[in-house]
Amino acid sequence: MKAAGIVVEYNPFHNGHLHHAFQSRIESGADVLVAVMSGQFLQRGEPAFADKWARTEMALASGVDIVIELPYVYATAQASDFAKGAIALLSAIGCESFCFGSEQGSIEPFLRTYGLLESKRAVYEQKIHEAVQTGISYPKALNEAYTSLTENGAGYADLKQPNNILGYHYIEAAKKMASPIRPLTIQRIAANYHDPIDKELTIASATGIRQAFFEGGSMEEIAKYMPEASISILKEFTEAHQGFGSWERFYPLLRYSILRERPSRLNRFAEVTEGIENLIYEAAKKETEFEGFISRVKSKRFTRTRVQRMLTHIYTGFTWEELRSFEKPAYMRLLGMTTKGKQYLNQQKKNIGLPLISRAADLTDPMGKLDIHASSMYLLGIGAMDVKKEFTTPPRYFG
């Protein structure tokens, strides 16, 4: 059996994701589709809309055969480290290819871009350093350095686009770890990453769907943008937890976490740097709502995404010391599978490059213990009665 991999968050699973899964299987010619999915906290520094088990069920009901969890240390990291963790797991489970959605829609510009940046790595990094020194954000510095190397940009990937940026880093990760896994891409259709919902379409971005719901929408209003199974699973989730995950909901606990620490202690948490801990502390003292708080902290230099990743680490208690202690994934956590996925795992069990773990009790590695702790903090934030759900929930199975 041939397997293809995809890297996902499914926050939540919508019709665009359904298209991606379907086309990935076609483009790769794979028998089995493996998704590496972020757990309870996401790459843009946010708590997930629904927990990882609900999102796993959505995926298995809509074309994915195996869901494995991207550990917290990678799921909440900047794009290059996010990609390293994901590609390492897809390689270890035996995927012959991986397929990502992109605004570009063609793989050749990404490969050409990788060749260019590797051949001019020293010049590229120097230009990034010089741009950062002017006070702009790191993502903007990357783009300015890249633009200066590609001149008119013809034939290269447009790295101003969010999916293209991740796609480039997936390819970079695979090349640098000498993985034989083959990169593929499909065109992102209908809605861009940040677009609000368009009532004339049946595909919307996850950002647009969440925004519509939090601005007073109902499940019925967002139903046309999602598979029926996703709507059913989300209804069950919101009934159980009286709503969905968001920083607005988590803010009282986050605020307490910040105010409990003095600024001199806040800077021990991962990604908190350059004195921003003082601004975070003062904003938390003054603001009772999350949007007011984040507006005081974010800036041209510290983007909302970058600040939110800091806040995630403050909330979960993840330190610089812990961040620097991890080099690569030490295990593979199985969140769910279909009958076909189970067949593939049985076929591959002697060839899988990392321990395949299905029970939280077996996560004795420090990286695994961090995942358990982060999950408990997420469950606390959504008001779960039992924060030990990590130990009582088996891998989801879709027959």
C-alpha positions in Angstrom: 0.0 0.0 0.0 1.3 3.5 -0.9 0.8 6.4 1.5 0.7 10.1 0.9 1.0 12.7 3.6 -0.6 16.0 4.3 0.0 18.5 7.1 -3.1 20.0 8.6 -4.8 21.8 11.5 -8.5 21.3 10.5 -9.5 24.3 12.6 -12.2 23.2 11.7 -12.4 20.7 8.8 -14.3 22.4 5.9 -15.0 21.9 2.2 -11.6 23.3 1.1 -10.0 20.6 3.2 -12.2 18.0 1.6 -11.0 19.1 -1.8 -7.4 19.0 -0.6 -7.7 15.5 0.7 -9.4 14.3 -2.4 -6.9 15.9 -4.8 -4.0 14.7 -2.7 -5.0 11.2 -3.1 -5.4 11.7 -6.9 -2.2 13.5 -7.4 -0.1 11.0 -5.4 -1.9 7.9 -6.6 -1.8 6.8 -2.9 -3.9 4.1 -1.3 -3.8 5.7 2.1 -3.8 9.3 3.2 -1.9 10.2 6.4 -2.5 13.5 8.1 0.0 15.0 10.6 -2.3 17.3 12.6 -1.6 19.9 15.2 -2.9 19.1 18.7 -4.6 21.5 21.1 -2.6 24.6 20.2 -1.8 25.8 16.7 0.9 27.4 14.6 -0.5 30.9 14.7 -0.4 30.7 18.5 -4.1 30.0 19.2 -6.1 27.4 21.1 -7.9 25.1 18.7 -11.5 25.8 17.8 -12.3 22.2 18.8 -10.1 19.6 20.5 -7.9 17.2 18.6 -10.2 14.3 19.0 -13.2 16.1 17.4 -10.9 17.3 14.6 -9.6 13.7 14.1 -13.2 12.4 13.8 -13.9 15.1 11.2 -10.9 14.0 9.2 -11.6 10.3 9.3 -15.2 10.9 8.2 -14.0 12.9 5.2 -11.2 11.0 3.4 -8.2 10.8 5.8 -7.1 7.3 6.8 -4.6 8.0 9.6 -4.2 11.0 11.9 -1.0 11.4 13.9 -0.4 14.3 16.2 2.2 17.0 15.6 3.8 17.5 19.0 3.3 20.8 20.8 6.9 21.9 20.4 6.5 21.8 16.6 2.8 22.7 16.3 3.3 26.1 18.0 6.6 26.9 16.3 7.6 29.2 13.5 7.1 27.9 9.9 10.5 26.3 9.5 10.4 24.2 12.7 6.7 23.4 12.2 7.7 21.9 8.8 10.6 20.0 10.2 8.5 18.2 12.7 5.7 17.4 10.2 8.0 16.1 7.5 10.0 14.0 10.0 6.8 12.3 11.0 5.5 11.7 7.5 8.9 10.3 6.5 9.0 8.0 9.5 5.6 6.5 8.8 6.6 5.6 5.3 4.8 8.2 3.1 6.1 8.2 -0.5 4.9 11.7 -1.1 3.3 14.7 0.6 0.9 17.2 -0.9 0.2 20.7 0.3 -2.2 23.3 -0.8 -0.7 26.5 -2.2 -1.6 29.7 -3.8 1.1 28.9 -6.4 -0.5 25.6 -7.6 2.7 24.2 -9.2 5.7 22.5 -7.6 8.4 23.8 -9.9 8.6 27.3 -8.5 9.1 25.9 -5.0 12.0 23.7 -6.2 13.5 26.6 -8.1 13.2 28.8 -5.0 14.9 26.2 -2.8 17.8 25.9 -5.2 18.2 29.7 -5.3 18.2 30.2 -1.6 20.6 27.4 -0.9 23.0 28.7 -3.5 22.9 32.2 -2.0 22.3 31.2 1.7 25.0 33.5 3.2 23.9 36.5 1.2 20.2 35.8 2.0 20.8 35.5 5.8 22.9 38.7 5.7 20.1 40.6 4.0 17.6 39.3 6.6 19.8 40.4 9.4 20.2 43.9 7.9 16.4 44.2 7.4 15.6 43.1 10.9 18.0 45.8 12.3 15.8 48.4 10.7 13.0 47.5 13.1 10.6 45.6 10.8 9.1 42.2 11.7 11.0 39.0 10.9 8.5 37.8 8.3 8.7 41.1 6.5 12.5 41.0 6.7 12.4 37.5 5.1 10.3 38.8 2.3 12.4 41.8 1.6 15.6 39.7 1.5 13.9 37.2 -0.8 12.5 39.8 -3.2 16.0 41.3 -3.6 17.4 38.0 -4.7 14.6 37.1 -7.1 14.5 40.5 -8.9 11.2 40.3 -10.9 10.2 37.0 -9.2 9.5 35.2 -12.5 9.7 31.5 -12.1 9.9 31.5 -8.3 7.4 30.9 -5.5 5.5 33.9 -4.2 6.6 33.8 -0.6 4.2 36.6 0.5 1.4 34.1 0.5 0.8 32.0 3.7 0.4 28.6 2.2 3.3 29.2 -0.2 5.5 30.0 2.8 4.6 26.8 4.5 5.0 24.8 1.3 8.5 26.1 0.8 9.5 25.1 4.3 8.1 21.6 3.8 10.3 21.2 0.8 13.3 22.7 2.6 12.8 20.3 5.5 12.6 17.3 3.3 15.7 18.3 1.4 17.8 19.0 4.5 16.9 15.7 6.2 17.6 13.9 2.9 14.1 12.3 2.9 13.1 10.5 -0.2 9.5 11.8 0.3 8.3 13.5 -2.9 6.7 17.0 -2.8 3.4 17.7 -4.6 1.1 20.7 -4.5 -2.4 21.6 -5.5 -4.0 25.0 -6.1 -5.9 26.5 -3.2 -9.3 27.4 -4.6 -12.1 29.8 -3.9 -11.0 31.3 -0.6 -7.7 32.7 0.6 -6.3 32.0 4.1 -7.7 35.2 5.7 -10.8 35.7 3.6 -14.2 36.2 5.4 -17.0 33.9 4.2 -18.6 34.6 0.8 -22.3 33.6 0.8 -22.1 33.0 -3.0 -19.5 30.2 -2.5 -19.5 26.8 -0.8 -15.8 27.0 0.2 -14.6 29.3 2.9 -11.4 29.7 4.9 -11.2 28.3 8.4 -10.5 31.8 9.5 -13.7 33.0 7.9 -15.8 30.2 9.4 -14.5 30.9 12.9 -15.0 34.6 12.5 -18.5 34.1 11.3 -19.4 31.9 14.3 -17.8 34.1 16.9 -19.5 37.2 15.5 -22.9 35.7 16.3 -23.4 33.2 13.5 -25.1 29.8 14.0 -24.1 26.3 13.0 -26.8 26.5 10.2 -25.1 29.6 8.7 -21.7 27.9 8.4 -23.1 24.5 7.4 -22.8 25.0 3.6 -19.0 25.5 4.0 -18.4 22.2 5.8 -19.1 18.4 5.3 -22.2 17.2 7.1 -20.0 15.1 9.4 -18.0 18.1 10.5 -21.2 20.0 11.5 -22.5 17.0 13.4 -19.2 16.6 15.3 -19.0 20.4 16.1 -22.5 20.4 17.4 -21.6 17.6 19.8 -18.5 19.5 20.9 -20.2 22.8 21.6 -23.0 21.1 23.5 -20.4 19.4 25.7 -18.3 22.5 26.2 -20.8 25.4 25.8 -18.8 26.8 22.9 -15.4 26.6 21.2 -11.8 27.4 21.9 -10.5 30.9 21.4 -8.2 33.4 23.2 -11.3 35.4 24.2 -12.5 32.4 26.2 -9.0 31.5 27.5 -8.1 35.1 28.4 -9.0 35.1 32.1 -6.7 32.1 32.7 -4.0 33.7 30.4 -4.3 37.0 32.2 -3.9 35.2 35.6 -0.8 33.4 34.2 0.8 36.6 33.2 0.0 38.6 36.3 1.2 35.7 38.5 4.7 36.2 37.1 6.8 39.3 37.4 8.2 40.7 34.1 11.6 39.4 35.1 10.1 35.9 35.1 8.0 36.2 32.0 11.1 36.3 29.8 12.0 32.7 30.7 9.1 31.5 28.5 9.8 30.4 25.0 9.9 33.2 22.3 9.5 36.0 24.9 12.3 38.3 24.0 13.6 41.9 23.5 11.9 43.3 26.6 8.4 42.6 25.4 7.6 40.9 28.7 7.2 44.4 30.3 4.6 45.4 27.7 2.8 42.1 28.1 2.6 42.5 31.9 1.4 46.1 31.7 -1.2 45.3 29.1 -2.5 42.4 31.2 -2.9 44.7 34.2 -5.0 47.2 32.2 -7.1 45.1 29.8 -10.0 42.9 30.8 -10.7 41.6 27.2 -8.3 39.8 24.9 -8.7 42.1 21.9 -7.8 45.1 23.9 -4.9 43.3 25.4 -3.4 42.1 22.1 -3.9 45.5 20.5 -1.6 47.0 23.1 1.1 44.4 22.6 1.3 43.7 18.8 3.3 46.0 16.6 5.1 46.1 13.2 8.0 44.3 14.8 6.0 41.9 16.9 3.2 40.6 14.7 0.0 39.3 16.2 1.0 35.7 15.3 4.4 36.1 17.0 2.8 37.6 20.1 0.2 34.8 20.3 2.9 32.1 20.2 4.5 33.8 23.2 1.2 33.9 25.0 0.6 30.2 24.2 4.0 29.4 25.9 3.3 31.6 28.9 -0.1 29.9 29.3 1.3 26.4 29.1 4.5 27.3 31.0 6.8 26.2 28.1 10.3 27.7 28.7 13.3 28.6 26.5 15.2 25.8 28.3 12.6 23.2 27.3 12.5 24.5 23.7 16.2 24.2 23.3 16.2 20.7 24.7 14.3 19.2 21.8 16.0 18.3 18.5 13.6 16.0 16.6 10.4 14.0 17.2 10.9 11.0 19.5 7.7 9.2 18.9 4.5 9.2 16.8 1.1 9.6 18.6 -1.8 7.9 16.8 -5.0 9.9 17.1 -7.2 7.9 14.8 -7.5 5.6 11.8 -9.9 4.1 9.3 -10.0 0.4 8.4 -7.7 1.0 5.5 -5.4 3.0 7.8 -5.2 0.1 10.2 -4.3 -2.2 7.4 -1.5 0.1 6.4 -0.1 0.4 9.9 -0.2 -3.4 10.3 1.7 -3.7 7.0 4.3 -1.1 7.9 4.8 -1.8 11.6 8.3 -3.2 11.2 9.3 -0.3 9.0 8.0 2.7 11.0 11.0 4.8 12.0 9.6 6.0 15.4 7.7 4.3 18.2 4.0 4.4 17.4 2.1 5.3 20.5 -1.7 5.1 21.0 -2.0 5.6 24.8 -1.1 8.7 26.7 0.3 6.6 29.5 3.0 5.4 27.2 4.2 9.0 26.5 7.1 8.9 28.9 9.4 11.0 26.7 9.8 14.7 27.8 8.2 15.8 24.5 5.3 13.5 25.1 4.8 14.7 28.7 4.8 18.3 27.3 1.9 17.3 25.0 -0.1 15.8 27.9 0.5 19.0 29.9 -0.5 21.3 27.0 -3.6 19.2 26.4 -4.6 19.5 30.1 -4.2 23.3 29.9 -6.4 23.4 26.8 -9.1 21.3 28.4 -9.0 23.6 31.4 -9.5 26.6 29.1 -12.6 25.2 27.4 -14.1 24.3 30.8 -13.8 20.5 30.5 -14.9 18.8 33.7 -12.2 16.2 33.3 -8.7 17.4 32.3 -7.5 13.8 32.2 -9.3 13.3 28.8 -5.8 12.7 27.3 -5.6 9.4 29.3 -9.2 8.3 28.8 -9.6 8.9 25.1 -8.5 6.0 22.8 -7.6 6.6 19.1 -10.7 7.3 17.1 -11.7 4.6 14.7 -13.8 5.0 11.6 -14.9 1.7 10.0 
